[in-house]
Amino acid sequence: MKIIACIKRVIDYNVRVQINREGNGVVTDGVKMSMNPFDEIAIEEGLRLKEKGIADELIVVSIGGSDSQQQLRTALAMGADRAILIENTDDLVPLGAAKLLLKVIEKEQPGLVILGKQAIDDDRNQTGQMLAALWNRPQATFASEIVVEGDTATVTREVDAGMETIEIDLPAVITTDLRLNEPRFVKMPDIMKAKKKPLDVIAADSLGADSAPAVGTSDYSPPPTRESGVIVESVDDLVNALKARGLV
């Protein structure tokens, strides 16, 4: 069985994001970029399934500019067998990304597609669900445990009321949550070996998918400045302060 893990290049989670001067995006020049943390968990889970003998090959796929090869090489250093970059410099919405990923899936015919539940740059949490719908295959989102046996996968997933366990037929799409695993540390020898692993670059236009966004972002603005706290001397002062703000 093949497993495809989808990853995205994002601003590193340790970086404080800033709006650019034009107000039409965020500052990326000179900013540290990394693999989306949820996608890193997806790769780790794919590797663990391969190490158990459940899968024969793990393929990592990303959509973006040539800079995304850096994150793909990181995935290869973790242990993925080969990588595919769908080269695209245009803005994408989740539906557009799902359409492009579907073209690769139709060619590779994987038994499982696994990706992070959301990207930390937009937090949309939509690509996995849309991909499953376009592929017309089952999905299990927010996975915190995955057990694959034969042609089925038992997935424990986090929902508002707690935990839910479902069984789905393969092929399927699974999105990962933080509690699923802890990604392995990449060692220097593995980084060197990754340079020799195959990385194919495919032009997005050549896939024949209509990935043009139907919606757009007009402008960006930073969150409002947080007001300083107020110190009160007694419970009565606290109640009066809350009343003055219309909170009680």
Backbone as CSV, one residue per row, in Angstrom:
resi,resn,N_x,N_y,N_z,CA_x,CA_y,CA_z,C_x,C_y,C_z
1,MET,0.837,-1.204,0.000,0.000,0.000,0.000,0.869,1.250,0.000
2,LYS,0.468,2.212,-0.787,1.115,3.520,-0.775,0.397,4.443,0.207
3,ILE,1.160,5.293,0.835,0.599,6.363,1.650,1.093,7.684,1.098
4,ILE,0.182,8.617,0.922,0.558,9.982,0.534,0.354,10.895,1.737
5,ALA,1.378,11.631,2.089,1.290,12.640,3.151,1.428,14.011,2.503
6,CYS,0.477,14.883,2.755,0.484,16.223,2.168,1.023,17.225,3.180
7,ILE,1.927,18.082,2.741,2.534,19.051,3.646,2.460,20.451,3.052
8,LYS,2.614,21.438,3.923,2.563,22.830,3.494,3.709,23.613,4.135
9,ARG,4.288,24.513,3.366,5.320,25.418,3.862,4.638,26.624,4.491
10,VAL,4.952,26.896,5.755,4.314,27.995,6.484,5.374,28.773,7.259
11,ILE,4.989,29.944,7.738,5.868,30.692,8.635,6.022,29.899,9.913
12,ASP,7.255,29.796,10.405,7.528,29.006,11.599,6.670,29.482,12.767
13,TYR,6.221,28.517,13.576,5.287,28.861,14.663,5.917,29.730,15.739
14,ASN,7.255,29.817,15.771,7.937,30.658,16.759,8.047,32.119,16.310
15,VAL,7.720,32.389,15.049,7.861,33.728,14.492,6.609,34.554,14.779
16,ARG,6.804,35.794,15.169,5.681,36.704,15.357,5.306,37.307,14.008
17,VAL,4.123,36.974,13.534,3.684,37.388,12.204,3.360,38.876,12.201
18,GLN,3.805,39.566,11.127,3.547,40.998,10.997,2.891,41.297,9.647
19,ILE,1.996,42.278,9.641,1.334,42.707,8.414,2.289,43.592,7.616
20,ASN,2.332,43.416,6.285,3.215,44.256,5.482,2.658,45.675,5.358
21,ARG,3.439,46.576,4.808,3.057,47.989,4.730,1.830,48.215,3.859
22,GLU,1.680,47.410,2.827,0.545,47.583,1.917,-0.761,47.070,2.521
23,GLY,-0.661,46.258,3.585,-1.860,45.714,4.194,-2.528,44.621,3.396
24,ASN,-1.803,44.035,2.436,-2.395,43.003,1.592,-1.767,41.626,1.818
25,GLY,-1.027,41.493,2.905,-0.381,40.221,3.203,0.474,40.338,4.446
26,VAL,1.250,39.286,4.712,2.148,39.293,5.862,3.592,39.328,5.372
27,VAL,4.484,39.758,6.234,5.900,39.854,5.895,6.515,38.456,5.860
28,THR,7.122,38.111,4.729,7.775,36.806,4.593,9.263,36.922,4.274
29,ASP,9.716,38.109,3.837,11.131,38.276,3.502,11.988,38.150,4.760
30,GLY,12.943,37.238,4.711,13.846,37.045,5.837,13.211,36.345,7.022
31,VAL,12.001,35.837,6.842,11.292,35.168,7.932,11.537,33.661,7.847
32,LYS,11.734,33.035,8.985,11.979,31.592,9.016,10.719,30.850,8.606
33,MET,10.866,29.921,7.679,9.752,29.098,7.222,10.003,27.653,7.648
34,SER,8.938,26.912,7.829,9.072,25.515,8.231,7.869,24.724,7.738
35,MET,7.882,23.444,8.032,6.767,22.589,7.677,5.621,22.806,8.666
36,ASN,4.411,22.824,8.176,3.257,22.950,9.052,3.304,21.851,10.117
37,PRO,3.251,22.190,11.403,3.410,21.182,12.465,2.426,20.019,12.375
38,PHE,1.182,20.278,12.007,0.211,19.195,11.893,0.586,18.234,10.764
39,ASP,1.183,18.757,9.692,1.614,17.909,8.586,2.824,17.066,8.977
40,GLU,3.664,17.607,9.837,4.807,16.843,10.339,4.324,15.615,11.117
41,ILE,3.243,15.782,11.857,2.633,14.658,12.574,2.095,13.633,11.580
42,ALA,1.531,14.110,10.475,1.017,13.212,9.438,2.143,12.367,8.846
43,ILE,3.278,12.981,8.588,4.420,12.238,8.053,4.885,11.182,9.040
44,GLU,4.995,11.569,10.311,5.420,10.626,11.342,4.486,9.417,11.395
45,GLU,3.187,9.658,11.308,2.241,8.541,11.356,2.394,7.646,10.129
46,GLY,2.620,8.254,8.967,2.863,7.463,7.770,4.102,6.603,7.900
47,LEU,5.142,7.149,8.496,6.380,6.387,8.705,6.156,5.226,9.664
48,ARG,5.383,5.462,10.708,5.111,4.390,11.670,4.302,3.264,11.042
49,LEU,3.359,3.608,10.182,2.591,2.583,9.481,3.485,1.790,8.529
50,LYS,4.416,2.466,7.913,5.359,1.782,7.025,6.281,0.857,7.823
51,GLU,6.742,1.328,8.966,7.635,0.516,9.803,6.931,-0.725,10.351
52,LYS,5.611,-0.659,10.482,4.838,-1.827,10.931,4.568,-2.805,9.787
53,GLY,4.991,-2.456,8.571,4.763,-3.318,7.428,3.410,-3.146,6.783
54,ILE,2.666,-2.127,7.213,1.329,-1.885,6.656,1.418,-1.206,5.296
55,ALA,2.427,-0.387,5.094,2.612,0.334,3.829,3.979,0.006,3.241
56,ASP,4.060,0.096,1.932,5.329,-0.159,1.237,6.079,1.116,0.908
57,GLU,5.336,2.213,0.748,5.955,3.458,0.287,5.227,4.652,0.868
58,LEU,5.997,5.658,1.277,5.438,6.916,1.752,5.884,8.025,0.810
59,ILE,4.902,8.699,0.212,5.174,9.785,-0.724,4.698,11.084,-0.093
60,VAL,5.529,12.109,-0.126,5.119,13.413,0.402,4.846,14.348,-0.769
61,VAL,3.769,15.123,-0.647,3.348,16.034,-1.705,3.137,17.408,-1.115
62,SER,3.598,18.429,-1.821,3.377,19.803,-1.384,3.016,20.658,-2.591
63,ILE,2.325,21.758,-2.321,1.981,22.733,-3.356,2.625,24.057,-2.988
64,GLY,3.351,24.653,-3.922,3.994,25.931,-3.625,5.109,26.236,-4.603
65,GLY,5.888,27.269,-4.277,7.020,27.628,-5.109,8.198,26.699,-4.899
66,SER,9.287,26.996,-5.579,10.475,26.146,-5.490,11.032,26.080,-4.066
67,ASP,10.763,27.107,-3.250,11.239,27.096,-1.870,10.650,25.946,-1.065
68,SER,9.515,25.435,-1.488,8.879,24.326,-0.762,9.688,23.038,-0.833
69,GLN,10.675,22.998,-1.736,11.536,21.820,-1.800,12.292,21.618,-0.490
70,GLN,12.538,22.700,0.225,13.232,22.592,1.510,12.435,21.740,2.490
71,GLN,11.135,21.984,2.575,10.297,21.212,3.492,10.118,19.777,2.994
72,LEU,10.078,19.600,1.687,9.993,18.247,1.144,11.251,17.456,1.451
73,ARG,12.403,18.105,1.385,13.660,17.427,1.725,13.696,17.061,3.208
74,THR,13.104,17.906,4.034,13.004,17.575,5.457,12.167,16.319,5.653
75,ALA,11.056,16.228,4.919,10.205,15.044,4.998,10.954,13.797,4.515
76,LEU,11.751,13.963,3.474,12.561,12.838,2.984,13.602,12.434,4.015
77,ALA,14.153,13.404,4.715,15.130,13.107,5.767,14.477,12.373,6.931
78,MET,13.200,12.649,7.177,12.483,11.928,8.229,12.309,10.459,7.881
79,GLY,12.280,10.161,6.554,12.153,8.769,6.150,11.235,8.518,4.978
80,ALA,10.599,9.565,4.435,9.742,9.379,3.266,10.564,8.888,2.082
81,ASP,9.933,8.161,1.179,10.660,7.533,0.075,10.871,8.466,-1.114
82,ARG,9.880,9.255,-1.449,10.024,10.207,-2.540,9.060,11.369,-2.330
83,ALA,9.284,12.426,-3.104,8.525,13.651,-2.911,8.046,14.188,-4.247
84,ILE,6.930,14.907,-4.202,6.366,15.546,-5.379,6.013,16.984,-5.022
85,LEU,6.511,17.913,-5.803,6.161,19.316,-5.632,5.263,19.750,-6.778
86,ILE,4.062,20.180,-6.446,3.177,20.790,-7.436,3.504,22.276,-7.432
87,GLU,4.265,22.697,-8.423,4.795,24.060,-8.418,3.700,25.052,-8.775
88,ASN,3.445,25.950,-7.843,2.382,26.938,-8.023,2.712,28.156,-7.163
89,THR,2.702,29.323,-7.780,3.000,30.548,-7.042,1.769,31.413,-6.830
90,ASP,0.628,30.978,-7.352,-0.613,31.738,-7.180,-1.214,31.457,-5.806
91,ASP,-2.046,32.372,-5.355,-2.763,32.158,-4.108,-3.752,31.012,-4.279
92,LEU,-3.831,30.160,-3.270,-4.736,29.023,-3.317,-5.682,29.051,-2.124
93,VAL,-6.907,28.643,-2.350,-7.843,28.389,-1.266,-7.909,26.868,-1.104
94,PRO,-8.458,26.355,0.008,-8.480,24.903,0.238,-9.058,24.089,-0.910
95,LEU,-10.121,24.572,-1.550,-10.714,23.814,-2.651,-9.738,23.688,-3.811
96,GLY,-9.015,24.764,-4.126,-8.025,24.710,-5.191,-6.908,23.734,-4.864
97,ALA,-6.453,23.743,-3.618,-5.405,22.810,-3.200,-5.907,21.373,-3.296
98,ALA,-7.149,21.130,-2.880,-7.711,19.785,-2.935,-7.803,19.284,-4.377
99,LYS,-8.158,20.159,-5.300,-8.262,19.760,-6.707,-6.897,19.360,-7.273
100,LEU,-5.855,20.098,-6.902,-4.513,19.765,-7.382,-4.012,18.464,-6.757
101,LEU,-4.242,18.305,-5.463,-3.824,17.072,-4.792,-4.551,15.864,-5.366
102,LEU,-5.817,16.051,-5.745,-6.595,14.941,-6.301,-5.950,14.394,-7.572
103,LYS,-5.397,15.265,-8.407,-4.765,14.816,-9.645,-3.578,13.897,-9.368
104,VAL,-2.808,14.232,-8.341,-1.674,13.373,-7.968,-2.171,12.052,-7.387
105,ILE,-3.219,12.127,-6.576,-3.778,10.912,-5.973,-4.313,9.977,-7.045
106,GLU,-4.975,10.523,-8.050,-5.516,9.686,-9.122,-4.399,8.976,-9.881
107,LYS,-3.249,9.606,-9.960,-2.111,8.987,-10.651,-1.422,7.947,-9.777
108,GLU,-1.233,8.257,-8.498,-0.472,7.380,-7.609,-1.307,6.252,-7.017
109,GLN,-2.634,6.440,-6.899,-3.536,5.434,-6.347,-3.089,4.940,-4.964
110,PRO,-3.011,5.836,-3.993,-2.592,5.424,-2.644,-3.729,4.723,-1.897
111,GLY,-3.359,3.968,-0.867,-4.358,3.352,-0.016,-4.775,4.254,1.119
112,LEU,-3.982,5.282,1.365,-4.282,6.214,2.450,-3.653,7.558,2.137
113,VAL,-4.417,8.628,2.360,-3.903,9.998,2.262,-4.028,10.612,3.641
114,ILE,-2.926,11.123,4.144,-2.910,11.670,5.498,-2.306,13.064,5.474
115,LEU,-2.925,13.991,6.184,-2.446,15.373,6.222,-2.886,16.007,7.535
116,GLY,-2.263,17.115,7.869,-2.620,17.820,9.084,-4.045,18.332,9.034
117,LYS,-4.675,18.446,10.200,-6.071,18.885,10.224,-6.222,20.324,9.740
118,GLN,-5.156,21.120,9.879,-5.206,22.512,9.427,-3.785,23.041,9.301
119,ALA,-3.644,24.139,8.582,-2.359,24.821,8.476,-2.367,25.995,9.444
120,ILE,-1.239,26.233,10.098,-1.213,27.276,11.126,-1.194,28.678,10.542
121,ASP,-1.063,28.819,9.222,-1.053,30.162,8.655,-2.461,30.693,8.376
122,ASP,-3.400,29.800,8.064,-4.765,30.279,7.804,-5.818,29.599,8.686
123,ASP,-5.463,28.464,9.304,-6.368,27.755,10.231,-7.719,27.437,9.604
124,ARG,-7.750,27.148,8.324,-9.044,26.946,7.665,-9.636,25.561,7.940
125,ASN,-8.786,24.539,8.075,-9.298,23.201,8.404,-10.349,22.741,7.384
126,GLN,-9.974,22.789,6.095,-10.941,22.444,5.050,-10.371,21.509,3.985
127,THR,-9.077,21.540,3.747,-8.498,20.835,2.607,-8.743,19.337,2.665
128,GLY,-8.527,18.718,3.825,-8.729,17.276,3.951,-10.152,16.863,3.658
129,GLN,-11.110,17.609,4.195,-12.515,17.279,3.984,-12.907,17.432,2.518
130,MET,-12.439,18.514,1.902,-12.765,18.740,0.489,-12.107,17.692,-0.400
131,LEU,-10.888,17.299,-0.052,-10.193,16.281,-0.825,-10.944,14.952,-0.784
132,ALA,-11.417,14.570,0.391,-12.178,13.322,0.519,-13.463,13.377,-0.309
133,ALA,-14.120,14.533,-0.298,-15.360,14.671,-1.065,-15.093,14.573,-2.565
134,LEU,-14.053,15.233,-3.043,-13.719,15.177,-4.467,-13.284,13.774,-4.887
135,TRP,-12.587,13.093,-3.997,-12.089,11.736,-4.269,-13.203,10.698,-4.103
136,ASN,-14.271,11.116,-3.441,-15.411,10.235,-3.162,-14.995,9.041,-2.315
137,ARG,-14.185,9.325,-1.280,-13.716,8.287,-0.368,-14.013,8.711,1.069
138,PRO,-14.033,7.750,2.013,-14.306,8.088,3.413,-13.237,9.007,3.999
139,GLN,-13.590,9.661,5.099,-12.645,10.531,5.790,-12.783,10.365,7.292
140,ALA,-11.679,10.628,7.998,-11.673,10.661,9.459,-10.799,11.841,9.859
141,THR,-11.393,12.818,10.496,-10.674,14.045,10.822,-10.292,14.077,12.302
142,PHE,-9.312,14.938,12.624,-8.862,15.160,14.004,-8.417,13.860,14.678
143,ALA,-7.660,13.040,13.953,-7.275,11.727,14.470,-6.253,11.835,15.596
144,SER,-6.524,11.130,16.700,-5.561,11.044,17.795,-5.022,9.623,17.935
145,GLU,-5.601,8.680,17.194,-5.092,7.296,17.146,-5.562,6.647,15.861
146,ILE,-4.651,5.922,15.191,-4.976,5.259,13.932,-4.509,3.813,14.004
147,VAL,-5.411,2.882,13.728,-5.082,1.464,13.661,-5.562,0.942,12.309
148,VAL,-4.621,0.477,11.486,-4.955,-0.025,10.149,-4.865,-1.542,10.151
149,GLU,-5.942,-2.190,9.752,-5.977,-3.645,9.634,-6.652,-4.016,8.328
150,GLY,-5.880,-4.573,7.422,-6.439,-4.958,6.131,-6.923,-3.764,5.354
151,ASP,-8.188,-3.795,4.954,-8.767,-2.739,4.134,-9.562,-1.730,4.953
152,THR,-9.365,-1.724,6.268,-10.088,-0.778,7.118,-9.117,-0.066,8.056
153,ALA,-9.540,1.079,8.538,-8.783,1.840,9.532,-9.725,2.219,10.657
154,THR,-9.297,1.966,11.889,-10.053,2.383,13.060,-9.404,3.639,13.598
155,VAL,-10.158,4.709,13.642,-9.612,6.020,13.992,-10.326,6.560,15.221
156,THR,-9.544,6.917,16.227,-10.083,7.635,17.380,-9.875,9.109,17.120
157,ARG,-10.948,9.862,17.173,-10.890,11.270,16.804,-11.480,12.137,17.905
158,GLU,-10.982,13.373,17.966,-11.431,14.311,18.983,-12.622,15.113,18.465
159,VAL,-13.694,15.099,19.244,-14.892,15.860,18.908,-15.240,16.746,20.102
160,ASP,-16.227,17.609,19.921,-16.590,18.566,20.977,-16.971,17.869,22.283
161,ALA,-17.626,16.702,22.175,-18.101,16.011,23.373,-17.053,15.107,24.001
162,GLY,-15.884,14.965,23.363,-14.829,14.103,23.901,-14.132,13.333,22.789
163,MET,-14.124,12.004,22.890,-13.457,11.154,21.912,-14.488,10.270,21.205
164,GLU,-14.249,10.012,19.926,-15.132,9.180,19.113,-14.273,8.214,18.325
165,THR,-14.663,6.969,18.257,-13.928,5.966,17.485,-14.797,5.507,16.324
166,ILE,-14.260,5.597,15.128,-14.995,5.189,13.931,-14.151,4.239,13.101
167,GLU,-14.796,3.463,12.265,-14.103,2.560,11.351,-14.429,2.981,9.925
168,ILE,-13.403,3.130,9.102,-13.596,3.555,7.720,-12.905,2.578,6.776
169,ASP,-13.451,2.477,5.575,-12.845,1.639,4.542,-11.724,2.410,3.858
170,LEU,-10.705,1.693,3.443,-9.609,2.280,2.677,-9.838,2.026,1.198
171,PRO,-9.369,2.902,0.331,-8.623,4.158,0.577,-9.478,5.216,1.279
172,ALA,-8.788,6.096,2.002,-9.490,7.128,2.754,-8.552,8.298,3.000
173,VAL,-9.138,9.376,3.500,-8.380,10.566,3.887,-8.467,10.703,5.400
174,ILE,-7.320,10.884,6.044,-7.271,11.083,7.495,-6.515,12.368,7.782
175,THR,-7.069,13.202,8.666,-6.357,14.408,9.092,-5.936,14.234,10.547
176,THR,-4.772,14.750,10.878,-4.137,14.455,12.165,-4.294,15.584,13.169
177,ASP,-4.397,15.189,14.435,-4.424,16.132,15.538,-3.098,16.057,16.296
178,LEU,-2.898,16.978,17.225,-1.619,17.066,17.929,-1.321,15.829,18.766
179,ARG,-2.328,15.174,19.303,-2.123,14.071,20.236,-1.831,12.745,19.546
180,LEU,-1.773,12.729,18.222,-1.561,11.475,17.502,-0.167,10.910,17.759
181,ASN,0.856,11.735,17.695,2.222,11.257,17.905,3.159,12.435,18.123
182,GLU,4.418,12.128,18.334,5.470,13.143,18.423,6.476,12.886,17.310
183,PRO,6.595,13.790,16.336,7.506,13.562,15.206,8.940,13.331,15.653
184,ARG,9.629,12.494,14.915,11.008,12.134,15.233,11.970,13.260,14.892
185,PHE,13.112,13.221,15.548,14.169,14.204,15.297,14.953,13.783,14.057
186,VAL,15.223,14.727,13.193,15.959,14.446,11.959,17.455,14.571,12.223
187,LYS,18.215,13.514,11.927,19.657,13.501,12.154,20.397,13.942,10.889
188,MET,21.603,14.442,11.082,22.391,14.951,9.962,22.637,13.903,8.874
189,PRO,22.988,12.642,9.206,23.167,11.647,8.136,21.915,11.454,7.295
190,ASP,20.744,11.551,7.939,19.494,11.398,7.194,19.258,12.578,6.260
191,ILE,19.684,13.764,6.683,19.572,14.947,5.826,20.427,14.780,4.579
192,MET,21.610,14.221,4.737,22.499,14.005,3.597,21.925,12.947,2.647
193,LYS,21.357,11.888,3.219,20.760,10.837,2.385,19.557,11.369,1.605
194,ALA,18.828,12.303,2.229,17.622,12.832,1.595,17.929,13.562,0.292
195,LYS,19.138,14.081,0.148,19.508,14.812,-1.063,19.520,13.912,-2.296
196,LYS,19.634,12.603,-2.064,19.697,11.663,-3.177,18.341,11.029,-3.485
197,LYS,17.350,11.299,-2.656,16.037,10.722,-2.888,15.302,11.511,-3.977
198,PRO,14.435,10.844,-4.737,13.755,11.527,-5.859,12.762,12.583,-5.395
199,LEU,12.809,13.734,-6.062,11.859,14.819,-5.826,11.399,15.314,-7.188
200,ASP,10.177,15.011,-7.546,9.627,15.394,-8.837,8.895,16.727,-8.732
201,VAL,9.092,17.576,-9.732,8.423,18.876,-9.783,7.430,18.866,-10.932
202,ILE,6.168,19.150,-10.608,5.100,19.161,-11.604,4.473,20.551,-11.638
203,ALA,4.360,21.128,-12.812,3.704,22.428,-12.933,2.214,22.269,-12.672
204,ALA,1.682,23.140,-11.830,0.263,23.042,-11.487,-0.620,23.140,-12.730
205,ASP,-0.230,23.972,-13.681,-1.028,24.160,-14.896,-1.138,22.874,-15.713
206,SER,-0.133,21.999,-15.597,-0.121,20.785,-16.407,-1.092,19.720,-15.890
207,LEU,-1.634,19.904,-14.684,-2.518,18.893,-14.099,-3.957,19.020,-14.586
208,GLY,-4.288,20.166,-15.182,-5.628,20.331,-15.732,-6.709,20.521,-14.687
209,ALA,-6.335,21.022,-13.528,-7.319,21.270,-12.468,-7.612,22.757,-12.373
210,ASP,-8.873,23.089,-12.229,-9.266,24.493,-12.067,-9.075,24.878,-10.601
211,SER,-7.898,25.425,-10.294,-7.577,25.756,-8.903,-7.704,27.241,-8.603
212,ALA,-8.264,28.000,-9.541,-8.421,29.441,-9.323,-9.376,29.685,-8.162
213,PRO,-9.015,30.577,-7.245,-9.869,30.815,-6.075,-11.165,31.519,-6.450
214,ALA,-12.261,31.091,-5.820,-13.551,31.737,-6.031,-13.758,32.884,-5.047
215,VAL,-12.922,32.933,-4.034,-12.982,34.009,-3.036,-11.576,34.568,-2.862
216,GLY,-11.493,35.776,-2.331,-10.192,36.404,-2.118,-10.187,37.205,-0.835
217,THR,-8.996,37.608,-0.427,-8.834,38.426,0.773,-8.572,39.858,0.352
218,SER,-9.376,40.774,0.835,-9.243,42.169,0.425,-8.108,42.876,1.150
219,ASP,-7.964,42.642,2.438,-6.900,43.293,3.173,-6.637,42.544,4.480
220,TYR,-5.505,42.858,5.080,-5.096,42.268,6.350,-4.968,43.373,7.392
221,SER,-5.229,43.046,8.630,-5.042,44.009,9.716,-4.655,43.256,10.977
222,PRO,-3.791,43.841,11.800,-3.381,43.173,13.042,-4.519,43.180,14.050
223,PRO,-4.503,42.288,15.020,-5.549,42.292,16.053,-5.459,43.565,16.884
224,PRO,-6.556,43.983,17.499,-6.519,45.203,18.310,-5.554,45.074,19.482
225,THR,-4.955,46.200,19.842,-4.018,46.195,20.970,-4.751,45.854,22.257
226,ARG,-4.169,44.979,23.017,-4.810,44.549,24.253,-4.739,45.664,25.289
227,GLU,-5.873,45.928,25.944,-5.905,46.963,26.962,-5.199,46.494,28.233
228,SER,-4.630,47.453,28.946,-3.956,47.113,30.199,-4.980,46.703,31.253
229,GLY,-4.552,45.903,32.200,-5.436,45.428,33.250,-5.743,46.514,34.281
230,VAL,-6.762,46.249,35.069,-7.177,47.177,36.114,-7.089,46.475,37.459
231,ILE,-6.473,47.123,38.437,-6.366,46.561,39.777,-7.453,47.174,40.659
232,VAL,-8.219,46.320,41.299,-9.279,46.787,42.199,-8.901,46.421,43.636
233,GLU,-9.433,47.189,44.552,-9.060,47.022,45.963,-9.980,46.055,46.705
234,SER,-11.210,45.854,46.206,-12.149,45.015,46.936,-13.134,44.376,45.973
235,VAL,-13.942,43.454,46.520,-14.957,42.792,45.709,-15.987,43.797,45.213
236,ASP,-16.322,44.750,46.067,-17.293,45.773,45.658,-16.776,46.574,44.473
237,ASP,-15.484,46.934,44.529,-14.884,47.667,43.397,-14.918,46.828,42.119
238,LEU,-14.684,45.513,42.279,-14.722,44.621,41.118,-16.117,44.583,40.517
239,VAL,-17.130,44.447,41.370,-18.512,44.398,40.876,-18.882,45.703,40.178
240,ASN,-18.477,46.832,40.779,-18.784,48.133,40.174,-18.098,48.289,38.826
241,ALA,-16.848,47.787,38.746,-16.110,47.894,37.481,-16.777,47.057,36.403
242,LEU,-17.257,45.865,36.779,-17.935,45.001,35.814,-19.262,45.602,35.365
243,LYS,-19.976,46.215,36.302,-21.234,46.875,35.969,-21.005,48.035,35.018
244,ALA,-19.921,48.791,35.250,-19.613,49.944,34.398,-19.344,49.517,32.954
245,ARG,-18.838,48.279,32.775,-18.567,47.765,31.436,-19.748,46.997,30.868
246,GLY,-20.818,46.895,31.647,-22.005,46.190,31.169,-21.848,44.679,31.153
247,LEU,-20.943,44.168,31.983,-20.668,42.731,32.000,-21.514,41.986,33.018
248,VAL,-22.070,42.681,33.974,-22.974,42.046,34.935,-24.206,42.947,35.136
